[in-house]
Amino acid sequence: MLTLSIASSTSAITATPKTTFTSSTKSSFNGIRIAHVLPSPAVRATTTPRQSVVMMAKKEEELKEIRAKTTEEINDEIVDLKGELFMLRLQRSARNEFKSSEFRRMRKRVARMLTVKREREIDDGVGKRQSRKLDRQWRKSIVPRPPPSLLKLQEEEAAEEAKESASAST
């Protein structure tokens, strides 16, 4: 939608679709002004009820799986997932092939795990301040280790080298 304004030193006339002309006697604007007037925001397309039910079922299933784990297992998996996220960022920066949907999936999984971890702290009566202090201590205690995907890649390379050395020695 466009708005057209024409003004002189004595009066200004503005024309917009479906509106009347307005006039004002004092204006410092001399010339023609054309401005875009955006229509009301479009309604965002939503998923069908069937799709949302399936998505909710998957989330509930994943939450049940996470809640079945111990806190130590959750901490280990959080470290692994963050390592995987780091590897994905490296792949993206190196312009290697990767699934962009993995970023969102991993971030959401980490968030769900941290949520379950915090729920357990609340059940134990740990306050917000104490929780942050414990979290800082936990982060300092993390021993850097390669993510599982990198370990798998290293194992595959080691197996290939062993195969090559075995075939070269015979």
Disulfide bonds with the S-S distance in Angstrom:
none
